[in-house]
Amino acid sequence: MPTATQTATAELRCFNPSCRAQYAISDVLYNCPACGELIEAAYSGLNHEPEALRRLFRDRRASNAPLDQSGVWRYRELSPFLSDYSRVVTLREGNTPLLDAPIAAEYGGLKSIAFKHQGFNPTGSFKDNGMTCGVAQARRLGMRRVACVSTGNTSASMAAYAAAAGIEALIFLPHGNISFGKLAQALEYGAKALEVEANFDQILALVRTLADRLGIYLLNSMNPFRIEGQKTIMFEMLDQRDWRVPDWVVLPGGNLGNVSAFGKGLREAKEAGLIDRLPRLALIQAEGSSPFYEFVRNGAREFHPLAKPETLATAIRIGDPVSWPKALNEIRSTDGVVEKVTEQEIADAKAIIGRCGIGCEPASAATLAGIRKLTAGGVIERGADVVAVLTGNVLKDPDYIYRYHTGKLEAPGGVKIRSTYGNQSIVVPNDADRIVEMLKG
Ligand code: F0G
């Protein structure tokens, strides 16, 4: 079906409203050379007919073409930054379900809730949505090496997509603060893994220097093409709801790339006439790593990074989120809110999501913990139509799960986490009579 993609033009643009400098789409930029602000992909000439676009997206679900089977590239008319799709490596990312979860709804103070579970992705997190785009751009630029600093999921995802694309992957990790599930993935996919004795924020500064000196392409979320991929999570969610807009979209926040991507996607869906209003975004941070929450709540002019972020939800253990200016814009443009939750609240919410037969990693559970707080505070109404995004798979961090259920989980600083919804295994003798005795009735 002919679309307007062929006539659309793509460029990189400074995100700063008072700069808006423009650059070629094939420039290697993460920050504006003129003012230092973040960069974004921008398009002109996107004049699709909304109904035709909706039909095209729906028809592609029945297609066997790899590009159409991808839950990212299926929506390519809305991210037309490539001129040649032969460079794309897809592992069929996206295609993640919207799951009803009555037990979680009740716990969260809602009549109903739907989880958009990004843990169903090929490497088990939402990073795959962005990585397929980032790696496609790396190939277009002829890059031989890609790099990222990561709390785990970005590195697992980048390792997989780089391997599939035949590009060398260099990953930098905070030593001792990444779950083994995630590190194991990166090793299995053949990445060169460097564990640095520093935290995420410090390593990001280091990696930026190294990228310049070694000519490596950076695939952290300040890479604008990662954002282009992650915004499709909102397109797919809306498509799955026949473009009915929820009242709220709730997600966890760390480096703040995802909330920036969701906001951009939602605004662009509205501009394209696919939806007629925006849902409100609710961003949830872990209390010990919540500089953006403090910034928004205090209405501060200046953003103050947190030098020593802490949380057992290691995915979001970030004190100096690079994308905060974009995140602020998206929270404002969607009339959104930012909330913070404790370690205990995250752990209990996570167990409840498990009891729904769904499961997720700790950072993802911040969503339900945040919803419980926001309904209790009257910010979200009980009857509201809420989509919460679970960002990572339950198997990403089994150590956390085991410790919670056996009462051995300790928050940073040594505070014990109560095993409120604990479920321990029972050791039994190899004796049918004794086991029957135990289990009958
Ligand atoms: N949830 C999970 C499971 C994550 O891995 C991350 C970020 C987030 C939420 C927060 O998303 O940073 O866009 O606000 N993980 C990054 C990583 C930092 O390196 O894998 P964000």
Residues whose N, C-alpha, C, O or C-beta is under 5 A from the ligand:
A	BS01	F0G	V149 S150 T151 G152 N153 T154 S155 P252 G253 G254 N255 L256 G257 N258 V259 A315 I316 A363 S364 T391 G392
